[in-house]
Amino acid sequence: GNLVDMVRFDRFLEVIEEHDLVGNAWHQGEHLLGRLRAMEARFEDVTHARGRGLMCAFDLASGEQRDAVAKRAYEHGAIVLGCGDRSIRFRPALTIDQDGLDEGLAILERSLIDVLEA
C-alpha cells in the first residue's frame, strides 16, 4: 500500500539523481529548443518556439496544419502531441540523448516540409 508507494517513489528520486536526469533534461532541452528555433527561422508558419528543459512547444498557423504535421510525423515513425488550438508539444523521456532527439527532429522537419512546402 502506502509504504510500498513511498519506497518506490524514493527509488525514482534516487535514479533521477544517480543518472543526473535533471541535468540531462536541461542540456537536451537547450538542444531541442535551438533546433525548434532553427525550424521557426526556416518555416514561415512555425512560430513561438518555446520551452524549459525538455518541455518544449511551437505553434503552427492553424489547428488543421498542426494535425496534418502530426499525422505525417506519425506516418514517418514519430509521435508528436498536439496541444491548445494549433501547437505541437514535446515531452520526451528524461533519459533521451541527442541522437534520439535528432532522429525525432529529422522526422518532424521532413513532416513540416511535406505539409508546408507541398
C-alpha positions in Angstrom: 0.0 0.0 0.0 1.2 3.4 1.1 4.6 2.3 2.4 5.4 0.4 -0.9 4.4 3.6 -2.9 6.7 5.7 -0.7 9.7 3.3 -1.2 9.0 3.2 -4.9 8.9 7.0 -5.1 12.2 7.3 -3.1 13.8 4.9 -5.6 12.6 7.0 -8.5 14.2 10.1 -7.0 17.5 8.1 -6.4 17.6 7.1 -10.1 16.9 10.6 -11.2 19.8 11.9 -9.1 22.2 9.0 -9.8 21.9 9.5 -13.6 21.6 13.3 -13.4 18.4 13.2 -15.4 17.5 16.8 -14.5 20.9 17.9 -15.9 20.3 15.8 -19.0 16.8 17.3 -19.4 18.2 20.8 -19.2 21.1 20.1 -21.6 19.0 18.2 -24.2 16.2 20.7 -23.8 18.6 23.5 -24.9 19.4 21.4 -28.0 15.7 20.8 -28.7 14.8 24.4 -28.3 17.7 25.5 -30.5 16.6 23.1 -33.3 13.0 24.3 -33.0 14.1 27.9 -33.3 16.0 27.0 -36.4 12.8 25.5 -37.8 11.0 28.7 -36.9 13.5 30.6 -38.9 13.2 28.3 -41.9 9.4 27.8 -42.0 7.2 30.9 -42.0 4.2 29.0 -40.4 6.3 27.8 -37.5 6.1 30.4 -34.7 6.5 30.9 -30.9 9.1 28.1 -30.3 9.3 28.0 -26.5 10.2 25.7 -23.6 12.1 24.9 -20.5 14.1 21.7 -20.3 12.6 19.0 -22.4 9.1 20.6 -22.2 9.0 22.5 -25.5 6.4 23.5 -28.0 5.8 25.6 -31.1 2.8 26.9 -32.9 1.6 26.4 -36.5 -0.7 28.7 -38.4 -3.9 26.6 -37.7 -5.1 23.5 -36.0 -5.6 21.8 -39.4 -2.0 22.4 -40.3 -0.9 21.1 -36.9 -2.9 18.0 -37.3 -1.5 17.4 -40.8 2.1 17.7 -39.5 1.3 15.4 -36.6 -0.2 12.9 -39.0 2.8 13.0 -41.3 5.2 12.6 -38.4 3.3 9.5 -37.3 3.5 8.1 -40.8 7.3 8.7 -40.7 7.6 7.0 -37.3 7.4 9.7 -34.6 4.6 10.6 -32.3 4.2 14.4 -31.6 1.5 15.7 -29.4 -1.0 18.5 -30.2 -2.0 21.0 -27.5 -4.1 24.1 -27.5 -5.6 25.3 -30.7 -2.5 24.9 -33.0 0.5 23.9 -31.0 2.8 20.8 -31.1 4.4 20.0 -27.8 7.3 17.7 -26.7 7.6 15.7 -23.5 10.4 13.2 -24.3 11.7 10.8 -21.7 14.2 12.3 -19.2 16.8 9.7 -20.4 16.7 10.9 -24.1 20.1 11.6 -25.7 21.0 13.9 -28.5 20.9 11.1 -31.1 17.3 10.3 -30.1 16.3 13.9 -30.2 17.9 14.4 -33.6 16.2 11.4 -35.0 12.8 12.7 -33.9 13.6 16.2 -35.1 14.6 15.0 -38.5 11.2 13.3 -38.8 9.5 16.5 -37.7 11.4 18.6 -40.2 10.5 16.1 -43.0 6.9 16.3 -41.9 6.9 20.1 -41.9 8.4 20.1 -45.4 5.7 17.6 -46.6 2.9 19.8 -45.2 4.2 23.4 -45.5 6.0 23.1 -48.8 3.5 20.9 -50.7 
